[in-house]
């Protein structure tokens, strides 16, 4: 946009990024701050003159950053993440599976609640203005049982570098395929597509896998408990009957075939 208007693009002589807050740079001898209104206020910049504009933009679901030059606020930049049309469907699928969904974001509360409302997340489950290190702390609090509740199994879904600590802390970390390398390396599961519905599908597949494992273990255990004594000749003293080695081998093969066939049923899981 600057080039289209014929404006020169200067290179900063000093640059520092403050995680979860903004950036500071020196351009042509002037100190430039670009970041959240709260951070700029902490740096001594008076942002009250822009409060009305900031409130209006935040109410419409946009993330607002303020630009200050040499300690004086001079402009506002509004950023907006486009909510995927399938995001609300993904949240609804998780809720139908009796999974509570929460939103952790570094955005201000008004923006976060606007996005949460759009996708069907209740306002009580919104954690806004959260710094990267605080995300992991919130995950830990949920695991322990926030507000005196019972401990919970927590899955964290993220795609950015800032999400890595929370992905590592969660019981299950899920990274989006379009995310950063750090997020994918930290997570336990990486979704190959950038489709949030894949989270519900992964959970459904994992539950089906666990059910299959339990059935296979039950069958193998019960089968052996019943037939091993028979193969050992438990009925021989009473009836004179012994299980033929050929039949015993066939029965053992049938047990293996059953377990393998039961596992292959997972190929038929539909979402």
C-alpha positions in Angstrom: 0.0 0.0 0.0 2.9 2.4 0.8 4.5 1.7 -2.5 1.2 2.3 -4.3 1.0 5.7 -2.8 4.6 6.5 -3.6 5.8 6.5 0.0 9.4 5.5 0.8 9.9 2.4 2.9 12.7 3.0 5.4 14.7 0.3 7.0 14.9 0.4 10.8 18.2 0.6 12.5 17.0 -1.1 15.6 14.1 -3.6 15.9 12.7 -5.5 18.9 9.6 -7.7 19.1 7.9 -8.1 22.4 5.9 -11.3 22.5 2.2 -10.8 22.9 2.5 -7.0 22.9 4.0 -5.4 19.8 7.2 -4.2 18.2 9.7 -1.4 18.8 11.9 0.0 16.1 14.1 3.1 15.4 13.5 4.6 12.0 15.3 7.7 10.9 16.2 8.5 14.5 12.6 8.3 15.7 11.4 5.6 18.1 8.3 3.8 16.6 6.1 1.6 18.7 3.4 -0.6 17.2 1.4 -2.8 19.5 -1.7 -3.2 21.7 -3.2 -0.2 23.4 -2.5 -1.6 26.8 1.2 -2.1 26.0 1.6 1.4 24.6 -0.1 2.8 27.7 2.4 0.9 29.8 5.2 2.5 27.8 3.8 5.9 28.7 1.9 6.7 25.4 -1.4 8.5 25.9 -3.9 6.6 23.8 -7.1 8.2 25.3 -7.6 10.3 22.2 -8.0 7.1 20.1 -10.2 5.3 22.6 -13.4 5.8 20.7 -11.9 4.5 17.4 -10.3 1.6 19.2 -13.6 0.6 21.0 -15.6 0.8 17.7 -13.1 -1.4 15.9 -12.9 -3.9 18.7 -16.6 -4.2 19.0 -16.7 -5.2 15.3 -14.4 -8.1 16.1 -11.1 -6.6 14.9 -7.7 -6.7 16.6 -6.5 -3.1 17.1 -2.8 -2.0 17.3 -1.8 1.5 17.9 1.2 3.3 16.2 3.2 5.8 18.2 6.2 7.9 17.1 8.5 9.3 19.8 5.9 8.6 22.5 2.9 10.2 20.7 0.0 8.1 19.4 -0.5 8.9 15.7 -2.7 6.1 14.3 -4.6 2.9 14.6 -4.3 -0.3 12.5 -7.2 -2.7 12.5 -6.5 -6.4 11.8 -9.1 -9.1 11.3 -8.8 -12.8 11.1 -11.3 -14.2 8.7 -13.3 -16.9 10.5 -13.6 -20.0 8.3 -17.1 -20.9 7.5 -16.5 -24.4 8.7 -15.2 -23.2 12.1 -18.7 -23.1 13.6 -19.4 -26.6 12.3 -16.2 -27.9 13.8 -17.1 -26.4 17.2 -20.6 -27.9 17.0 -19.2 -31.3 16.2 -17.0 -31.2 19.3 -19.9 -30.0 21.5 -22.1 -32.9 20.2 -19.4 -35.2 21.3 -19.7 -33.7 24.9 -16.4 -31.9 24.6 -16.2 -28.5 26.1 -14.6 -25.9 23.8 -12.7 -22.9 25.0 -10.9 -20.0 23.2 -7.4 -18.9 24.2 -6.2 -15.8 22.4 -4.0 -12.8 22.8 -6.7 -10.5 21.3 -8.6 -8.2 23.5 -11.8 -9.5 25.2 -14.3 -7.7 23.0 -12.7 -9.0 19.8 -12.4 -12.5 21.3 -16.0 -12.6 22.4 -17.2 -11.4 19.0 -15.3 -14.3 17.3 -16.5 -16.8 20.0 -20.1 -15.8 19.4 -19.6 -16.3 15.6 -18.4 -19.9 16.1 -20.7 -20.9 19.0 -18.3 -20.7 22.0 -19.9 -19.4 25.1 -18.4 -16.1 26.6 -17.6 -18.0 29.8 -15.1 -20.1 27.9 -13.2 -17.2 26.4 -9.7 -16.5 27.7 -8.6 -13.2 26.2 -5.5 -11.0 26.3 -3.5 -14.1 27.1 0.3 -14.0 26.7 2.1 -17.0 25.3 3.4 -18.2 28.6 0.0 -17.8 30.2 -1.6 -20.2 27.7 0.3 -23.0 29.2 -0.7 -21.9 32.7 -4.4 -21.9 31.8 -4.1 -25.4 30.3 -2.5 -26.5 33.6 -5.2 -24.9 35.6 -7.9 -26.7 33.5 -6.1 -30.0 34.0 -6.1 -29.6 37.7 -9.7 -28.5 37.8 -10.4 -24.8 37.6 -12.6 -23.2 40.2 -12.7 -26.3 42.3 -14.0 -28.5 39.5 -12.7 -32.0 38.8 -9.5 -32.5 36.8 -10.0 -32.6 33.1 -8.2 -34.1 30.1 -7.2 -31.1 28.0 -6.5 -31.0 24.3 -4.9 -27.9 22.8 -5.2 -26.9 19.2 -2.8 -24.4 17.8 -0.6 -23.5 14.8 1.8 -20.7 16.0 5.1 -20.5 17.8 3.3 -18.8 20.7 1.1 -22.0 21.0 4.0 -24.3 21.5 4.2 -24.1 25.4 0.5 -24.9 25.7 0.7 -27.7 23.1 3.5 -29.3 25.1 1.6 -28.9 28.4 -1.7 -30.3 27.2 -2.6 -33.9 27.5 -2.9 -34.0 23.7 -1.4 -31.3 21.5 -2.9 -30.9 18.1 -1.2 -28.8 15.4 -2.7 -27.6 12.1 -0.9 -28.7 9.0 -0.5 -25.1 7.9 1.1 -24.2 11.2 4.7 -23.4 12.1 7.4 -26.1 12.3 7.7 -25.5 16.1 4.1 -26.1 16.6 4.1 -29.3 14.6 7.2 -30.6 16.3 5.7 -29.9 19.8 2.3 -31.4 19.1 1.3 -35.0 19.5 -0.9 -34.9 16.4 -0.6 -32.9 13.2 -3.6 -32.5 11.0 -2.6 -32.8 7.4 -5.3 -30.4 6.3 -6.1 -26.9 7.7 -9.6 -28.0 8.5 -10.7 -27.6 12.1 -13.3 -30.4 11.6 -10.3 -32.7 11.6 -10.0 -32.3 15.4 -13.4 -33.9 16.0 -12.5 -36.6 13.4 -9.2 -37.4 15.1 -11.0 -37.7 18.5 -13.7 -40.0 17.0 -11.0 -42.1 15.4 -9.0 -42.4 18.6 -12.1 -43.4 20.5 -13.0 -46.1 18.0 -9.4 -47.3 18.2 -9.5 -47.6 21.9 -12.8 -49.5 21.7 -11.3 -51.9 19.2 -8.3 -52.5 21.4 -10.5 -53.3 24.4 -12.6 -55.7 22.4 -9.6 -57.4 21.0 -8.0 -57.8 24.4 -11.2 -59.1 25.9 -11.6 -61.7 23.1 -8.0 -62.8 23.3 -8.1 -63.1 27.1 -11.4 -64.9 27.2 -10.5 -67.2 24.3 -7.3 -68.3 26.0 -8.8 -68.7 29.4 -11.4 -71.1 28.1 -9.4 -73.1 25.5 -6.0 -73.4 27.1 -7.4 -75.7 29.9 -9.3 -77.7 27.2 -6.1 -78.1 25.1 -4.3 -79.2 28.3 -6.7 -82.1 28.7 -8.9 -80.9 31.5 -11.8 -83.1 30.3 -9.6 -86.2 29.7 -9.9 -87.7 33.3 -13.7 -87.5 33.0 -14.5 -88.2 29.4 -11.3 -89.6 27.9 -11.5 -86.8 25.3 -8.5 -84.8 24.2 -8.4 -81.8 21.9 -6.6 -82.8 18.7 -3.5 -80.7 18.0 -4.8 -80.0 14.6 -8.0 -78.5 16.0 -5.9 -76.6 18.7 -3.8 -75.0 15.9 -6.9 -74.1 13.9 -8.5 -72.6 17.0 -5.4 -70.5 17.7 -5.3 -69.3 14.1 -9.0 -68.4 14.3 -8.2 -66.2 17.4 -5.6 -64.3 15.5 -7.8 -63.9 12.5 -10.6 -62.5 14.7 -8.4 -60.0 16.3 -6.9 -58.8 13.0 -10.4 -58.6 11.4 -11.7 -56.7 14.4 -8.9 -54.1 13.9 -9.6 -53.8 10.2 -13.1 -52.6 11.0 -11.4 -49.2 11.7 -11.1 -48.7 8.0 -14.9 -48.4 7.9 -15.1 -45.6 10.4 -17.0 -42.7 8.9 -17.1 -39.1 10.1 
